[in-house]
Amino acid sequence: MTTEPKIQQLMDDYGHWFDDDRWMELGRMTGRHTPYRELFTPMTVNRTTIKNRIVMAPMGNICMCEETGRPNQKMISYFIERAKGGAGLITSGLVPVSFGIDHSIIELDKLSYFPRIDRSRTVFAAWRDLAAGVHSYGSKFFIQLTPGLGRVGNPQCLINSLKFPVSASFNPNFYMAQVPCLRLSGHKLKKIIHNAGQAAADAHAAHIDGVYLHGHEGYLLEQLTNPAFNRRKLGHFADWQAFGIDMVKEIRHRVGDAYPIMYRIDLSLALNETYGDRMNSGDLKKFRNGRTIEMTLEYMKNLVDAGVDMFDVDLGCYDNWWLPHPPGAMPPGCFLEVSKIVKDYFAKHKIKSNAGQDVPVVGVGKLGYPDLAESALRDGLCDMVMLGRPLLADPQWPNKVYSGRVDEIIPCIGCQEGCLNEFVEGGHPQCAVNPRTAFEDVYPEQLTPAEQPKRIGVVGAGPAGVMLAVTAARRGHHVQLIEKSGRIGGRLIPGGVPKIKFDVENYRQYLERLVERTGGEYDLQFLPGVSADADWLQEQGYDAVVMAVGSSEFQLKLPGVEQANLVQATELLVKPELAATAKKVVVIGGGVVGCETAFWLRKELDKEVKLVEMTPHIMKGVCTANRGYLIHYLDEAGVDLLTCTRVTGFEKGGVQVMCNESTTVPDPTVTWHPILPENVENPLAPRLKVEEKPLTLPADLVVIAAGGRPDDALFLEAQRLHLADEVYNIGDSFHVGKVHEAVRSAYALALSL
């Protein structure tokens, strides 16, 4: 099994990069490099000039089209909004060209949750409208074509239509490893290549400015062009480079020499470096012989010879999903070293495109910090910067950077709950911190002034309270934002303490500035240190009262609880001195808060940590990429993860638990298979058996991270007493959820007041 020192170093660094404060500074929303000249220098790709160096990454558009695959107004408005915000190049999300061949991309009744350009003329007009809309703001638009999903596609096609998913070779399905993916024939692969050429020709005719091939992350194009997945011994496509090169040649043949072709690739799957000896067993064993850096660079050279004009480069695949979809815990600019390797190779070998130009390399991976993006270009680490989630959080990122308004940028928090997990769970891409994202067709850009201004009291200055107060004030209402703690942020305050949560702290600081800025322009008054009980609220005579007071912590009422040294995770995070004398810590609760607290205790406070979770899975319902990162590096750091383990009581210096030791209990450290959405059943999964054994876990400190309960007592009292004509309850005090849910509901309510 081959491992490469550079990739291994990166994988190791991703687990403790935050030890170096210089890295932390790269992730700040500062404006030191104003004016940002490099970011706003034009770039020529083939014969096409792009006005600046900012590329919108291919962020979704799943379930944002009609079920025929025709782009609808939601999808068109979503992309036009990013062009309006100033990005030079907009790219679509996945647009498959393998319908009828890759069964995982089709729904029942032959409908699609993907946009299509291969279907018929009924879809072409919408693509022309999309391109024209993007062009109206001086931006260019590339369509991202994919040969299919293959082994990382939805295996429900086997249940829905009795058709197996497909791949380059016989590979296990990512979502249900028990389902095999059948080997595609050479004839069908040639058909996909033909379809790609036709789709590119159709894109050209629709005034789309270029095509963008999705060749990374373990999708079907990579499955054919990486020996980790392509283990064919016979035929033309046994040459792992053949499929990609043939596809590029076919596209170049159909669109001519002057049309840009972009290719997305990973320098390495990094699987061997991620999992080490675990690659020698189970499903991973098949994937040990992936492309090396040298092989990838040679392949990229051959792709340029075939007609590729530009690349963006990252690491990883679905099986280590936190790499191609880096969560908040990954370092700023995490793949800049990767793009530099490619740039240096191209320069050394004097590689030129078919237009005789240098081949631009687009840097990707957590580059939404303006100073970092600018310095990456200045230092020659990449030629353009790709922003995905930052442009969902704030489409105006480019315009704000250009005009020096960095402090007004809405920061991405890296949660991936709206942009990624939402469509995995059955929705469409959205954003946790921007409620208009993918609702541009519903919510107007300019707020509608209130017909009758009201006096509104908002209790609680977490994300929900701030969003409602600011939006209502900007509509012309007279708003008081009341916060008994004196600080803006709510649960973001403890949530932003671990160093890996620097994005959350960036957002909390943004909310502080937002409240201050809005208060200077509109009638918004912030009342810190005020405890708004029912009597106080009644005295104010508000027309409307909105409760956004958050949640109360779950309390464990178990035998011996009075003997235990207990602390809530949210309290410990803001008072780390409570753990000063503890050596052995048990964290109860394997959700996001529990895992992040356990990681913080181990990596920043150097404690010996065990984490207890009563269900079979750690962080169920959390984005696969985010949970994968934490689980992998918790395991690497030596934190014991005990699932199917319930707390039964406490004793002095210990936690009593019942641990299910059955071999049917899922291995909590497995990150190369996801947890399926709750409405998707795997009929082939083994049944969980119960074989419990009592254990006592030594603990100097017990940290409770068992979740919260809606703190709705004040709302119910206000409603009972009729403290105002309108009384509402939002955020965690209504339903304990995520920032995404709190912000979305607060914005919708504020528009209706």
SEPATI-747056 format. One line per field, with one value per residue (C-alpha): x, y, z; residue number from 1. Coordinates in nm, 3 decimals. Example, Ala and Ser with C-alpha at 12.3 -4.5 7.8 and 13.67 -1.06 7.14 Angstrom:
# residues 2
px <- [1.230	1.367]
py <- [-0.450	-0.106]
pz <- [0.780	0.714]
nr <- [1	2]
***
This chain:
# residues 753
px <- [0.000	0.149	0.139	0.285	0.471	0.314	-0.041	0.029	0.164	-0.151	-0.378	-0.190	-0.190	-0.565	-0.613	-0.408	-0.353	-0.511	-0.212	-0.044	-0.204	-0.076	-0.322	-0.599	-0.531	-0.579	-0.943	-1.035	-1.263	-1.009	-0.948	-0.572	-0.514	-0.764	-0.771	-0.781	-0.608	-0.526	-0.879	-1.011	-0.760	-0.915	-0.834	-0.843	-0.938	-0.900	-1.067	-1.296	-1.212	-1.343	-1.364	-1.208	-1.045	-1.351	-1.525	-1.852	-1.808	-2.061	-2.298	-2.591	-2.894	-3.031	-3.410	-3.406	-3.530	-3.853	-3.882	-3.823	-3.479	-3.570	-3.417	-3.700	-3.717	-3.581	-3.264	-3.223	-3.269	-3.022	-2.741	-2.826	-2.804	-2.440	-2.365	-2.528	-2.297	-1.992	-1.841	-1.656	-1.737	-2.049	-2.057	-2.363	-2.395	-2.406	-2.580	-2.568	-2.536	-2.593	-2.969	-3.074	-2.727	-2.656	-2.974	-2.891	-2.967	-3.328	-3.635	-3.961	-4.164	-3.836	-3.822	-3.505	-3.388	-3.093	-3.109	-3.082	-2.955	-2.970	-3.344	-3.507	-3.564	-3.806	-3.511	-3.302	-3.496	-3.438	-3.063	-3.058	-3.249	-3.003	-2.699	-2.855	-2.936	-2.580	-2.440	-2.653	-2.419	-2.095	-2.030	-1.961	-2.137	-1.997	-2.220	-2.084	-2.132	-2.099	-2.099	-2.293	-2.268	-2.186	-2.108	-2.181	-2.531	-2.860	-2.892	-3.270	-3.281	-3.246	-3.566	-3.758	-3.683	-3.495	-3.185	-2.841	-2.624	-2.316	-1.946	-1.617	-1.571	-1.760	-1.754	-1.964	-2.219	-2.116	-2.452	-2.532	-2.214	-2.417	-2.539	-2.292	-2.242	-2.222	-1.942	-2.038	-1.978	-1.749	-2.049	-2.232	-1.920	-1.887	-2.251	-2.181	-1.888	-2.113	-2.374	-2.112	-2.015	-2.377	-2.441	-2.138	-2.263	-2.606	-2.447	-2.252	-2.571	-2.746	-2.481	-2.330	-1.966	-1.791	-1.822	-1.685	-1.622	-1.679	-1.380	-1.318	-1.469	-1.520	-1.807	-1.835	-1.576	-1.324	-1.431	-1.327	-1.006	-0.863	-0.723	-0.864	-1.206	-1.121	-0.973	-1.068	-0.821	-0.950	-1.073	-1.004	-1.117	-0.882	-0.648	-0.762	-0.685	-0.882	-1.235	-1.150	-0.923	-1.175	-1.448	-1.242	-1.151	-1.516	-1.618	-1.339	-1.449	-1.808	-1.741	-1.427	-1.096	-1.216	-1.465	-1.335	-1.320	-1.261	-1.190	-1.233	-0.988	-0.836	-0.460	-0.507	-0.792	-0.579	-0.747	-0.428	-0.306	-0.642	-0.700	-0.358	-0.375	-0.755	-0.723	-0.619	-0.963	-1.331	-1.463	-1.160	-0.930	-1.041	-0.943	-0.579	-0.423	-0.541	-0.365	-0.041	0.047	0.281	0.010	-0.243	-0.004	0.074	-0.297	-0.358	-0.089	-0.259	-0.595	-0.446	-0.315	-0.669	-0.821	-0.866	-0.806	-0.834	-0.840	-0.948	-0.778	-0.852	-0.815	-1.032	-1.358	-1.684	-1.503	-1.322	-1.586	-1.452	-1.176	-1.373	-1.636	-1.419	-1.628	-1.572	-1.313	-1.076	-0.808	-0.843	-0.700	-0.670	-0.580	-0.352	-0.049	-0.226	-0.288	0.073	0.201	0.005	0.112	0.478	0.443	0.281	0.551	0.838	0.709	0.599	0.248	0.029	-0.335	-0.446	-0.484	-0.114	-0.183	-0.071	-0.326	-0.496	-0.520	-0.813	-0.756	-1.036	-1.110	-1.210	-1.095	-1.381	-1.152	-1.065	-0.708	-0.628	-0.781	-0.586	-0.256	-0.302	-0.310	-0.028	0.194	0.130	-0.039	-0.325	-0.455	-0.818	-1.009	-1.323	-1.589	-1.892	-2.044	-1.915	-2.124	-2.428	-2.375	-2.328	-2.373	-2.239	-1.899	-1.716	-1.883	-1.824	-1.459	-1.410	-1.554	-1.362	-1.669	-1.521	-1.679	-2.024	-1.970	-2.194	-1.943	-2.005	-2.004	-1.896	-2.193	-2.297	-2.648	-2.823	-2.594	-2.516	-2.710	-3.040	-3.045	-2.897	-3.196	-3.440	-3.449	-3.260	-2.945	-2.994	-2.779	-2.782	-2.690	-2.864	-3.239	-3.271	-3.033	-3.232	-3.538	-3.448	-3.758	-3.970	-3.809	-3.743	-3.400	-3.542	-3.748	-4.110	-4.173	-4.417	-4.764	-4.817	-4.498	-4.524	-4.340	-4.181	-3.997	-3.762	-3.644	-3.314	-3.018	-2.917	-2.923	-3.305	-3.356	-3.098	-3.233	-3.587	-3.494	-3.272	-3.516	-3.815	-3.625	-3.519	-3.883	-3.964	-4.076	-3.960	-3.767	-3.607	-3.373	-3.352	-3.073	-3.031	-2.674	-2.550	-2.389	-2.512	-2.490	-2.685	-2.548	-2.293	-2.099	-1.998	-2.019	-1.741	-1.494	-1.313	-1.052	-1.201	-1.519	-1.351	-1.607	-1.886	-1.702	-1.660	-2.036	-2.109	-1.887	-2.067	-2.401	-2.262	-2.162	-2.495	-2.694	-2.475	-2.491	-2.866	-2.920	-2.733	-2.952	-3.291	-3.500	-3.336	-3.237	-3.023	-3.099	-2.821	-2.845	-3.225	-3.423	-3.755	-4.009	-4.385	-4.432	-4.156	-4.291	-4.642	-4.510	-4.354	-4.684	-4.546	-4.767	-4.583	-4.354	-4.124	-3.965	-3.627	-3.494	-3.333	-3.333	-3.274	-3.018	-3.125	-3.068	-2.971	-3.168	-3.000	-2.886	-2.575	-2.596	-2.517	-2.179	-2.066	-1.867	-2.112	-2.104	-2.301	-2.090	-2.218	-2.107	-1.768	-1.687	-1.714	-1.556	-1.272	-1.127	-1.394	-1.185	-0.852	-0.792	-0.959	-0.752	-1.019	-1.335	-1.650	-1.871	-2.232	-2.396	-2.260	-2.426	-2.242	-2.196	-2.068	-1.821	-1.690	-1.651	-1.471	-1.236	-1.169	-1.102	-0.859	-0.679	-0.676	-0.694	-0.504	-0.760	-0.818	-1.168	-1.438	-1.760	-2.084	-2.379	-2.687	-2.782	-2.590	-2.442	-2.234	-2.379	-2.676	-2.838	-2.523	-2.365	-2.149	-1.844	-1.863	-1.920	-1.652	-1.385	-1.467	-1.499	-1.175	-0.968	-1.136	-1.036	-0.687	-0.652	-0.741	-1.089	-1.294	-1.630	-1.885	-2.211	-2.514	-2.409	-2.654	-2.575	-2.739	-2.592	-2.295	-2.051	-1.771	-1.507	-1.703	-1.992	-2.196	-2.310	-2.462	-2.265	-2.398	-2.103	-2.276	-2.074	-2.378	-2.316	-2.186	-1.823	-1.852	-1.518	-1.625	-1.635	-1.627	-1.999	-2.265	-2.571	-2.872	-3.153	-3.421	-3.676	-3.441	-3.435	-3.149	-3.315	-2.973	-2.838	-2.775	-3.017	-2.889	-2.875	-2.855	-2.584	-2.537	-2.263	-2.229	-1.916	-1.783	-1.595	-1.343	-1.422	-1.287	-1.534	-1.860	-1.970	-2.336	-2.406	-2.739	-2.918	-3.161	-3.533	-3.732	-3.750	-4.105	-4.229	-4.210	-4.391	-4.671	-4.704	-4.705	-4.969	-5.183	-5.162	-5.214	-4.909	-4.942	-5.177	-4.918	-4.701	-4.461	-4.206	-3.908	-3.567	-3.466	-3.741	-3.985	-3.781	-3.423	-3.254	-2.979	-2.878	-3.031	-3.377	-3.359	-3.249	-3.492	-3.796	-3.698	-3.665	-3.998	-4.175	-4.009	-4.143	-4.497	-4.507]
py <- [0.000	0.331	0.644	0.978	1.197	1.525	1.388	1.218	1.544	1.728	1.462	1.474	1.855	1.876	1.726	1.984	2.284	2.511	2.465	2.735	3.076	3.191	2.952	3.087	3.441	3.335	3.259	3.608	3.842	4.125	4.390	4.437	4.388	4.651	4.735	4.377	4.421	4.057	3.935	4.188	4.132	3.979	3.624	3.488	3.123	3.013	3.303	3.398	3.684	3.664	4.000	3.890	3.591	3.482	3.159	3.040	2.672	2.413	2.436	2.207	2.306	1.961	1.979	2.339	2.244	2.102	1.725	1.708	1.857	2.198	2.486	2.679	3.029	2.921	2.783	3.073	3.337	3.155	3.179	3.531	3.649	3.535	3.709	4.024	3.993	4.027	3.678	3.667	3.305	3.117	2.738	2.517	2.212	1.859	1.810	1.437	1.312	0.943	0.907	0.557	0.426	0.534	0.425	0.613	0.953	0.886	0.893	0.702	0.780	0.876	1.210	1.383	1.587	1.697	1.967	1.824	1.955	1.620	1.564	1.761	2.112	2.168	2.238	2.458	2.783	2.784	2.738	3.029	3.241	3.145	3.233	3.562	3.653	3.586	3.781	4.081	4.139	4.088	3.735	3.418	3.086	2.732	2.424	2.134	1.805	1.470	1.123	1.012	0.920	0.550	0.399	0.724	0.743	0.657	0.275	0.301	0.241	-0.126	-0.110	0.137	-0.005	-0.332	-0.189	-0.199	0.108	0.103	0.179	0.132	-0.209	-0.415	-0.170	-0.148	0.130	0.411	0.442	0.071	-0.134	-0.453	-0.334	-0.406	-0.163	-0.341	-0.287	-0.064	-0.205	-0.033	0.034	0.225	0.421	0.530	0.635	0.854	1.013	1.086	1.235	1.462	1.592	1.658	1.830	2.054	2.143	2.221	2.436	2.628	2.685	2.807	3.081	2.910	3.019	2.688	2.332	2.202	1.830	1.681	1.449	1.442	1.314	0.958	1.031	0.822	1.018	0.959	0.598	0.546	0.752	0.627	0.273	0.269	0.222	0.116	-0.232	-0.347	-0.586	-0.595	-0.349	0.010	0.151	-0.072	0.220	0.439	0.759	0.663	0.758	1.111	1.184	1.046	1.259	1.578	1.503	1.444	1.771	1.959	1.806	1.922	2.276	2.377	2.513	2.839	2.707	2.677	2.333	2.319	2.001	1.933	1.677	1.563	1.537	1.227	1.033	1.038	0.717	0.532	0.836	0.875	0.519	0.353	-0.016	-0.010	-0.003	-0.370	-0.501	-0.465	-0.245	-0.018	-0.298	-0.259	0.106	0.092	0.153	0.504	0.756	0.888	1.256	1.173	0.978	1.259	1.523	1.314	1.261	1.635	1.699	1.453	1.619	1.953	1.792	1.664	2.011	2.109	2.480	2.510	2.295	2.321	2.075	1.933	1.608	1.315	1.147	1.039	0.784	1.068	1.326	1.599	1.657	1.747	1.915	2.074	2.158	2.445	2.243	2.228	2.497	2.810	2.761	2.390	2.296	2.583	2.356	2.123	2.391	2.508	2.157	2.162	2.516	2.429	2.114	2.304	2.572	2.322	2.128	2.441	2.305	2.525	2.496	2.443	2.823	2.858	2.995	2.902	2.667	2.842	2.646	2.744	2.725	2.568	2.491	2.750	3.062	3.287	3.511	3.807	3.861	3.493	3.482	3.790	3.665	3.324	3.500	3.740	3.453	3.248	2.961	2.962	3.168	3.206	3.137	2.926	3.019	2.800	2.831	3.189	3.297	3.119	3.294	3.627	3.661	4.015	3.888	4.009	4.350	4.404	4.304	4.530	4.828	4.751	4.656	4.333	4.385	4.366	4.020	3.750	3.476	3.112	2.904	2.578	2.381	2.248	2.195	2.412	2.386	2.013	1.820	1.978	1.818	1.491	1.473	1.550	1.930	2.170	2.374	2.663	2.848	2.855	3.223	3.363	3.292	3.426	3.168	2.957	3.162	3.457	3.374	3.408	3.684	4.016	4.173	4.492	4.452	4.563	4.857	4.787	4.925	5.000	5.034	4.851	4.852	4.509	4.349	4.064	3.860	3.682	3.789	3.460	3.410	3.396	3.705	3.909	3.810	3.900	4.227	4.351	4.254	4.405	4.728	4.760	4.730	5.033	4.881	5.017	4.727	4.656	4.355	4.233	4.006	3.925	3.792	4.118	3.948	3.883	3.528	3.291	2.940	3.075	3.207	2.866	2.720	2.946	2.867	2.562	2.673	2.453	2.666	2.989	3.030	3.039	3.306	3.506	3.491	3.588	3.893	3.976	3.967	4.216	4.451	4.397	4.499	4.803	4.909	4.855	5.050	5.342	5.349	5.228	5.222	4.921	4.944	4.676	4.627	4.418	4.291	4.318	4.022	4.038	3.857	3.877	4.177	4.375	4.294	4.401	4.736	4.808	4.798	4.632	4.572	4.244	4.031	3.767	3.508	3.380	3.284	2.957	2.627	2.484	2.211	1.851	1.736	1.379	1.267	0.936	0.754	0.906	1.228	1.429	1.252	1.338	1.642	1.747	2.040	2.128	2.146	2.495	2.619	2.448	2.598	2.951	2.855	2.615	2.667	2.421	2.145	2.267	1.986	1.705	1.444	1.193	1.335	1.156	1.341	1.222	1.282	1.210	1.493	1.788	1.967	1.654	1.566	1.919	1.952	1.616	1.723	2.055	1.880	1.639	1.861	2.196	2.104	1.773	1.567	1.192	1.172	0.911	0.993	0.807	0.792	0.580	0.541	0.334	0.639	0.943	1.275	1.125	1.377	1.586	1.646	1.346	1.563	1.740	1.425	1.242	1.497	1.494	1.117	1.057	1.298	1.209	0.850	0.952	1.156	0.855	0.959	0.645	0.653	0.434	0.396	0.188	0.283	0.427	0.597	0.427	0.621	0.792	0.733	0.942	0.951	0.737	0.702	0.382	0.265	-0.032	-0.098	-0.311	-0.532	-0.720	-0.756	-0.614	-0.269	-0.046	0.060	0.429	0.513	0.412	0.724	0.565	0.487	0.745	0.724	0.696	0.954	0.832	0.782	0.551	0.190	-0.046	-0.388	-0.554	-0.401	-0.644	-0.630	-0.483	-0.728	-0.634	-0.789	-0.537	-0.534	-0.294	-0.079	0.199	0.473	0.665	1.037	1.339	1.547	1.455	1.681	1.675	1.732	1.552	1.824	2.091	2.140	2.435	2.704	2.810	2.897	3.273	3.244	3.038	3.286	3.583	3.417	3.337	3.694	3.845	4.070	4.197	4.165	3.944	3.695	3.462	3.196	3.116	2.952	2.702	2.815	2.674	2.379	2.296	2.273	2.434	2.787	2.719	2.661	2.953	3.207	3.085	3.101	3.439	3.596	3.459	3.589	3.931	3.972	3.907	4.145]
pz <- [0.000	-0.115	0.095	-0.004	0.246	0.134	0.151	0.484	0.625	0.518	0.667	0.995	1.002	0.949	1.295	1.486	1.255	1.517	1.746	1.537	1.594	1.254	1.092	1.310	1.191	0.828	0.910	1.027	0.834	0.823	0.557	0.577	0.202	0.087	-0.206	-0.332	-0.667	-0.742	-0.676	-0.926	-1.203	-1.520	-1.626	-1.981	-2.027	-2.386	-2.572	-2.282	-2.048	-1.691	-1.515	-1.188	-1.017	-0.819	-0.920	-0.770	-0.688	-0.812	-0.517	-0.560	-0.767	-0.682	-0.642	-0.768	-1.113	-1.246	-1.224	-1.600	-1.535	-1.674	-1.474	-1.308	-1.171	-0.831	-0.987	-1.232	-0.961	-0.735	-0.990	-1.108	-0.746	-0.732	-1.062	-0.926	-0.626	-0.847	-0.896	-1.229	-1.311	-1.202	-1.229	-1.208	-0.991	-1.128	-1.463	-1.552	-1.911	-1.838	-1.796	-1.896	-1.810	-1.451	-1.274	-0.952	-1.105	-1.202	-0.979	-1.003	-1.319	-1.492	-1.313	-1.199	-0.903	-1.120	-1.385	-1.737	-2.067	-2.245	-2.237	-2.519	-2.646	-2.360	-2.128	-2.359	-2.319	-1.943	-1.986	-2.231	-1.978	-1.705	-1.917	-2.026	-1.667	-1.552	-1.848	-1.751	-1.458	-1.650	-1.522	-1.720	-1.668	-1.703	-1.687	-1.484	-1.668	-1.495	-1.654	-1.348	-0.984	-1.004	-0.664	-0.481	-0.627	-0.461	-0.434	-0.403	-0.778	-0.688	-0.481	-0.698	-1.042	-0.978	-1.145	-0.988	-0.956	-1.181	-1.165	-1.345	-1.185	-0.928	-0.639	-0.322	-0.307	-0.075	0.102	0.125	0.105	0.074	-0.269	-0.551	-0.836	-1.171	-1.420	-1.712	-2.059	-2.307	-2.531	-2.255	-2.169	-2.530	-2.519	-2.215	-2.398	-2.694	-2.459	-2.302	-2.643	-2.731	-2.395	-2.451	-2.801	-2.659	-2.386	-2.649	-2.847	-2.530	-2.491	-2.187	-2.171	-2.101	-1.977	-1.651	-1.603	-1.258	-1.229	-0.855	-0.527	-0.650	-0.891	-1.205	-1.406	-1.130	-1.094	-1.456	-1.425	-1.099	-1.056	-0.703	-0.862	-1.218	-1.189	-1.541	-1.700	-2.057	-2.315	-2.409	-2.075	-1.877	-1.940	-1.651	-1.844	-2.154	-2.049	-1.937	-2.231	-2.481	-2.326	-2.348	-2.710	-2.797	-2.633	-2.807	-3.137	-3.082	-2.958	-3.148	-3.025	-2.871	-2.615	-2.253	-2.092	-1.717	-1.522	-1.151	-1.012	-0.686	-0.661	-0.446	-0.290	0.028	0.140	0.231	0.421	0.597	0.711	0.717	0.806	0.796	0.418	0.433	0.523	0.442	0.164	0.172	0.062	-0.299	-0.306	-0.198	-0.538	-0.612	-0.832	-0.690	-0.719	-1.007	-1.188	-1.142	-1.273	-1.580	-1.639	-1.609	-1.869	-2.104	-2.039	-2.142	-2.459	-2.522	-2.476	-2.108	-2.043	-1.665	-1.349	-0.992	-0.758	-0.415	-0.218	-0.115	-0.207	-0.046	0.169	0.349	0.271	0.497	0.241	-0.075	0.145	0.416	0.725	0.962	1.153	0.856	0.828	0.616	0.267	0.333	-0.028	-0.130	-0.107	-0.348	-0.611	-0.574	-0.653	-0.979	-1.069	-1.014	-1.227	-1.513	-1.498	-1.484	-1.782	-1.973	-2.016	-2.235	-2.336	-2.696	-2.709	-2.624	-2.276	-1.930	-1.772	-1.476	-1.153	-0.933	-0.559	-0.355	0.008	0.271	0.091	0.200	0.407	0.181	0.301	0.261	-0.088	-0.195	-0.052	-0.218	-0.554	-0.467	-0.352	-0.666	-0.486	-0.738	-1.030	-0.923	-0.603	-0.584	-0.330	-0.274	0.069	0.121	-0.180	-0.040	0.292	0.117	-0.261	-0.228	-0.104	-0.420	-0.427	-0.056	-0.086	-0.388	-0.202	0.119	0.326	0.461	0.802	0.638	0.484	0.629	0.723	0.641	0.961	0.795	0.932	0.588	0.720	0.464	0.163	0.174	0.436	0.339	-0.005	0.123	0.355	0.074	0.040	-0.182	-0.112	0.129	0.382	0.761	0.787	0.477	0.465	0.108	-0.040	-0.289	-0.196	-0.417	-0.618	-0.302	-0.095	-0.271	-0.249	-0.101	0.215	0.192	0.427	0.708	0.637	1.004	1.216	1.545	1.876	1.893	2.181	2.094	2.391	2.328	2.113	1.961	1.582	1.572	1.785	1.597	1.256	1.354	1.524	1.242	0.966	1.145	1.216	0.854	0.754	0.968	1.298	1.634	1.786	2.120	2.138	2.497	2.622	2.990	2.951	2.804	2.503	2.153	2.024	2.247	2.202	1.955	2.254	2.393	2.041	1.917	2.197	2.049	1.800	1.530	1.564	1.455	1.177	1.436	1.632	1.310	1.263	1.623	1.588	1.263	1.448	1.701	1.420	1.246	1.552	1.608	1.240	1.218	1.541	1.388	1.076	1.199	1.514	1.681	2.045	2.211	2.582	2.737	3.092	3.105	3.236	3.056	3.270	3.211	3.441	3.271	2.924	3.025	3.143	2.801	2.612	2.301	1.997	1.939	2.151	2.002	2.229	2.113	2.455	2.353	2.536	2.881	2.938	2.988	3.346	3.436	3.741	3.810	4.125	4.281	4.082	4.395	4.422	4.070	3.963	3.691	3.452	3.141	2.824	2.744	3.087	3.072	2.733	2.869	3.204	3.117	3.464	3.585	3.427	3.559	3.810	3.616	3.436	3.334	3.176	3.062	2.814	2.808	2.472	2.126	1.937	1.788	2.120	2.293	2.020	1.978	2.354	2.374	2.095	2.270	2.602	2.442	2.194	2.371	2.741	2.719	2.912	2.893	2.746	2.698	2.514	2.588	2.346	2.404	2.035	1.777	1.601	1.683	1.558	1.379	1.147	1.113	0.773	0.679	0.613	0.949	1.152	0.956	1.042	1.413	1.443	1.254	1.459	1.790	1.724	1.620	1.939	2.154	2.265	2.343	2.162	2.341	2.150	2.252	2.604	2.854	3.182	3.480	3.772	3.931	4.210	4.345	4.073	3.829	3.584	3.582	3.239	3.061	2.745	2.459	2.365	2.085	1.767	1.584	1.735	1.452	1.482	1.581	1.418	1.067	0.852	0.506	0.517	0.607	0.825	0.597	0.624	0.862	0.584	0.388	0.502	0.432	0.418	0.403	0.723	1.011	1.303	1.624	1.915	2.281	2.501	2.780	3.039	3.335	3.342	3.560	3.377	3.591	3.586	3.771	3.573	3.398	3.113	3.017	2.648	2.632	2.439	2.540	2.577	2.438	2.706	2.622	2.971	2.913	2.581	2.731	3.020	2.782	2.569	2.875	3.001	2.653	2.700	2.344	2.050	1.884	2.073	1.891	1.978	1.750	1.752	2.019	2.254	1.998	1.866	1.958	1.622	1.420	1.328	0.987	1.130	1.370	1.110	0.845	1.075	1.218	0.875	0.755	1.067	1.042	0.688	0.807	1.103]
nr <- [1	2	3	4	5	6	7	8	9	10	11	12	13	14	15	16	17	18	19	20	21	22	23	24	25	26	27	28	29	30	31	32	33	34	35	36	37	38	39	40	41	42	43	44	45	46	47	48	49	50	51	52	53	54	55	56	57	58	59	60	61	62	63	64	65	66	67	68	69	70	71	72	73	74	75	76	77	78	79	80	81	82	83	84	85	86	87	88	89	90	91	92	93	94	95	96	97	98	99	100	101	102	103	104	105	106	107	108	109	110	111	112	113	114	115	116	117	118	119	120	121	122	123	124	125	126	127	128	129	130	131	132	133	134	135	136	137	138	139	140	141	142	143	144	145	146	147	148	149	150	151	152	153	154	155	156	157	158	159	160	161	162	163	164	165	166	167	168	169	170	171	172	173	174	175	176	177	178	179	180	181	182	183	184	185	186	187	188	189	190	191	192	193	194	195	196	197	198	199	200	201	202	203	204	205	206	207	208	209	210	211	212	213	214	215	216	217	218	219	220	221	222	223	224	225	226	227	228	229	230	231	232	233	234	235	236	237	238	239	240	241	242	243	244	245	246	247	248	249	250	251	252	253	254	255	256	257	258	259	260	261	262	263	264	265	266	267	268	269	270	271	272	273	274	275	276	277	278	279	280	281	282	283	284	285	286	287	288	289	290	291	292	293	294	295	296	297	298	299	300	301	302	303	304	305	306	307	308	309	310	311	312	313	314	315	316	317	318	319	320	321	322	323	324	325	326	327	328	329	330	331	332	333	334	335	336	337	338	339	340	341	342	343	344	345	346	347	348	349	350	351	352	353	354	355	356	357	358	359	360	361	362	363	364	365	366	367	368	369	370	371	372	373	374	375	376	377	378	379	380	381	382	383	384	385	386	387	388	389	390	391	392	393	394	395	396	397	398	399	400	401	402	403	404	405	406	407	408	409	410	411	412	413	414	415	416	417	418	419	420	421	422	423	424	425	426	427	428	429	430	431	432	433	434	435	436	437	438	439	440	441	442	443	444	445	446	447	448	449	450	451	452	453	454	455	456	457	458	459	460	461	462	463	464	465	466	467	468	469	470	471	472	473	474	475	476	477	478	479	480	481	482	483	484	485	486	487	488	489	490	491	492	493	494	495	496	497	498	499	500	501	502	503	504	505	506	507	508	509	510	511	512	513	514	515	516	517	518	519	520	521	522	523	524	525	526	527	528	529	530	531	532	533	534	535	536	537	538	539	540	541	542	543	544	545	546	547	548	549	550	551	552	553	554	555	556	557	558	559	560	561	562	563	564	565	566	567	568	569	570	571	572	573	574	575	576	577	578	579	580	581	582	583	584	585	586	587	588	589	590	591	592	593	594	595	596	597	598	599	600	601	602	603	604	605	606	607	608	609	610	611	612	613	614	615	616	617	618	619	620	621	622	623	624	625	626	627	628	629	630	631	632	633	634	635	636	637	638	639	640	641	642	643	644	645	646	647	648	649	650	651	652	653	654	655	656	657	658	659	660	661	662	663	664	665	666	667	668	669	670	671	672	673	674	675	676	677	678	679	680	681	682	683	684	685	686	687	688	689	690	691	692	693	694	695	696	697	698	699	700	701	702	703	704	705	706	707	708	709	710	711	712	713	714	715	716	717	718	719	720	721	722	723	724	725	726	727	728	729	730	731	732	733	734	735	736	737	738	739	740	741	742	743	744	745	746	747	748	749	750	751	752	753]
***
